[in-house]
Amino acid sequence: MSTTQPIRNIEDIEAIKHYFLYDKPHLRNYALFCLGINSALRISDLLSLDWGDVYDFSKKDFLSHITITEKKTGKRTLNALNRNAVGALKLYLDSLTDAKASDPLFPGRDGMSHLSRYQAFRMLKTASQDLGLKIEVSCHSLRKTFGYHAWKLGVQPIVLMNIFNHSSFRITKRYLGIEQDDKDQVFLDINL
């Protein structure tokens, strides 16, 4: 059994975005992928969001943060919505005819219930296979991708531990999916 990996390669991330925008157009799936890799939310929390969690219908504007109580930990979390996440959500919202605050952000086939974890997994797995990606992609890859790229940008692991609400640094280390080439790059960059 292989372990879910972060999507390390930016080109693979862009390929998946392109897949959901143009190859197999589905704006819900595009928005789910973009919000997933930009929010650090667990898939259970991501799939339980309603439109009112990201958009203020009275002001006709996106919120600056997603505020939720995590299902797994019971902890309250506040995650900023960045430009890419808002852009994907706006594109998705503009495609809908009559969205309301109480509507599921990512509805299942019936349009009334939230998309299931299995449906989200199948959607990501199909995209990964169709694109010929060489890594194991699952719903958990979205959260891990956020962490990996934040770490590559220099975010301190202790900050990521806090963002992820992990109880130990060991869990965060495993999340980051650090490989030998990441370790090698440290030695090559030091050059004292």
C-alpha positions as CSV (number, residue, x, y, z in Angstrom):
1,M,0.0,0.0,0.0
2,S,1.5,3.4,-1.0
3,T,1.3,6.5,1.0
4,T,-0.6,9.6,-0.2
5,Q,1.9,12.2,-1.3
6,P,1.8,16.0,-1.7
7,I,1.8,17.2,-5.3
8,R,5.4,18.5,-5.3
9,N,5.7,19.5,-8.9
10,I,4.1,22.9,-9.8
11,E,3.6,21.7,-13.4
12,D,1.5,18.8,-12.0
13,I,-0.6,21.2,-10.0
14,E,-1.1,23.4,-13.1
15,A,-2.0,20.3,-15.2
16,I,-4.7,19.3,-12.7
17,K,-6.1,22.8,-12.8
18,H,-6.1,22.8,-16.6
19,Y,-7.8,19.4,-16.5
20,F,-10.7,20.6,-14.5
21,L,-10.9,23.9,-16.5
22,Y,-10.5,22.7,-20.0
23,D,-9.8,18.9,-20.5
24,K,-12.8,17.7,-18.4
25,P,-14.4,21.0,-17.5
26,H,-16.0,21.0,-14.1
27,L,-15.9,24.2,-12.1
28,R,-16.9,22.6,-8.8
29,N,-14.0,20.2,-9.1
30,Y,-11.7,23.0,-10.1
31,A,-12.8,25.1,-7.1
32,L,-12.5,22.1,-4.8
33,F,-8.9,21.4,-5.9
34,C,-7.8,25.1,-5.7
35,L,-9.4,25.7,-2.3
36,G,-8.0,22.4,-1.1
37,I,-4.4,23.1,-2.0
38,N,-4.7,26.7,-0.7
39,S,-6.5,26.3,2.6
40,A,-4.9,23.5,4.5
41,L,-8.3,22.2,5.5
42,R,-8.9,18.5,6.1
43,I,-11.1,17.0,3.4
44,S,-13.9,16.4,5.9
45,D,-13.9,20.1,6.7
46,L,-13.6,21.2,3.1
47,L,-16.5,19.1,1.9
48,S,-18.8,20.3,4.8
49,L,-18.4,24.0,3.8
50,D,-21.5,26.0,2.6
51,W,-21.4,29.1,0.4
52,G,-21.9,31.2,3.5
53,D,-18.6,30.0,4.9
54,V,-16.7,31.7,2.0
55,Y,-19.0,34.4,0.6
56,D,-21.0,37.2,2.2
57,F,-24.2,37.4,0.1
58,S,-25.3,40.7,1.6
59,K,-22.1,42.4,0.7
60,K,-21.6,40.4,-2.5
61,D,-18.0,39.7,-1.6
62,F,-15.8,36.8,-0.6
63,L,-14.9,36.6,3.0
64,S,-11.2,37.1,4.0
65,H,-11.1,33.9,6.1
66,I,-12.8,30.6,6.5
67,T,-13.8,30.2,10.1
68,I,-14.7,26.6,11.2
69,T,-14.6,24.2,14.1
70,E,-12.6,21.3,12.8
71,K,-14.5,18.0,12.8
72,K,-11.5,15.9,13.8
73,T,-10.0,18.0,16.6
74,G,-13.0,20.2,17.7
75,K,-10.6,23.2,17.5
76,R,-11.7,26.4,16.0
77,T,-9.6,27.5,13.1
78,L,-9.3,30.6,11.0
79,N,-7.7,30.2,7.5
80,A,-7.2,33.1,5.1
81,L,-8.5,32.9,1.6
82,N,-5.8,33.8,-0.8
83,R,-6.1,35.2,-4.3
84,N,-6.0,31.8,-6.1
85,A,-8.6,30.3,-3.9
86,V,-10.9,33.3,-4.3
87,G,-10.4,33.4,-8.0
88,A,-11.4,29.7,-8.4
89,L,-14.4,30.2,-6.1
90,K,-15.5,33.4,-8.0
91,L,-15.3,31.5,-11.4
92,Y,-17.4,28.7,-9.8
93,L,-19.9,31.1,-8.2
94,D,-20.3,33.0,-11.5
95,S,-21.3,29.7,-13.2
96,L,-24.2,29.1,-10.8
97,T,-27.7,30.5,-11.3
98,D,-29.0,30.8,-7.8
99,A,-26.5,30.1,-5.0
100,K,-27.6,30.7,-1.4
101,A,-25.5,30.9,1.8
102,S,-27.0,27.7,3.1
103,D,-26.2,25.7,-0.1
104,P,-23.3,23.2,0.0
105,L,-20.2,24.8,-1.5
106,F,-19.4,21.4,-3.1
107,P,-22.7,19.6,-3.7
108,G,-23.1,16.0,-4.6
109,R,-25.0,14.8,-7.6
110,D,-28.4,15.7,-6.1
111,G,-27.3,19.3,-5.6
112,M,-28.6,19.4,-2.1
113,S,-26.2,17.3,-0.1
114,H,-22.4,17.8,0.3
115,L,-20.1,15.9,-2.0
116,S,-18.9,12.7,-0.4
117,R,-15.3,12.0,0.4
118,Y,-15.5,9.0,-1.9
119,Q,-16.7,11.1,-4.8
120,A,-14.0,13.7,-4.2
121,F,-11.4,10.9,-4.0
122,R,-12.6,9.4,-7.3
123,M,-12.5,12.8,-9.0
124,L,-8.9,13.4,-8.0
125,K,-7.8,9.8,-8.7
126,T,-9.4,10.0,-12.2
127,A,-7.6,13.3,-13.0
128,S,-4.3,11.9,-11.7
129,Q,-4.6,8.8,-13.8
130,D,-5.8,10.6,-16.9
131,L,-2.8,13.0,-16.6
132,G,-0.4,10.1,-16.0
133,L,0.9,11.5,-12.8
134,K,3.5,9.2,-11.1
135,I,2.4,9.8,-7.5
136,E,-0.4,8.6,-5.3
137,V,-3.0,11.4,-5.2
138,S,-5.9,11.3,-2.9
139,C,-8.0,13.8,-0.9
140,H,-5.3,14.1,1.7
141,S,-2.9,15.2,-1.1
142,L,-4.6,18.6,-1.1
143,R,-3.7,19.4,2.5
144,K,-0.2,17.8,2.2
145,T,0.4,19.9,-1.0
146,F,-0.3,23.1,0.9
147,G,2.2,22.1,3.6
148,Y,4.9,20.9,1.3
149,H,4.9,24.1,-0.8
150,A,4.6,26.3,2.3
151,W,7.7,24.6,3.7
152,K,9.5,25.0,0.4
153,L,8.7,28.7,0.5
154,G,10.5,28.9,3.9
155,V,7.5,28.7,6.3
156,Q,8.8,27.3,9.6
157,P,7.6,23.8,10.4
158,I,6.4,24.9,13.8
159,V,4.1,27.4,12.1
160,L,2.8,24.6,9.8
161,M,2.3,22.4,12.9
162,N,0.1,25.1,14.3
163,I,-1.8,25.6,11.0
164,F,-2.5,21.9,10.8
165,N,-3.4,21.7,14.5
166,H,-1.1,18.7,14.8
167,S,-0.3,17.5,18.3
168,S,3.3,16.7,17.5
169,F,6.1,17.8,15.2
170,R,6.6,14.2,14.1
171,I,3.2,14.2,12.4
172,T,4.0,17.5,10.6
173,K,7.3,16.1,9.4
174,R,5.6,13.1,7.9
175,Y,3.0,15.4,6.3
176,L,5.7,17.5,4.5
177,G,6.8,14.4,2.5
178,I,10.4,15.5,2.5
179,E,12.4,13.3,0.2
180,Q,16.1,12.8,-0.4
181,D,16.3,15.4,-3.2
182,D,14.9,18.0,-0.7
183,K,17.7,17.0,1.7
184,D,20.3,17.1,-1.0
185,Q,19.2,20.6,-2.0
186,V,20.0,21.9,1.5
187,F,23.6,20.7,1.2
188,L,24.0,22.1,-2.3
189,D,22.5,25.5,-1.2
190,I,24.7,25.9,1.8
191,N,28.1,26.1,0.1
192,L,30.0,27.8,2.9
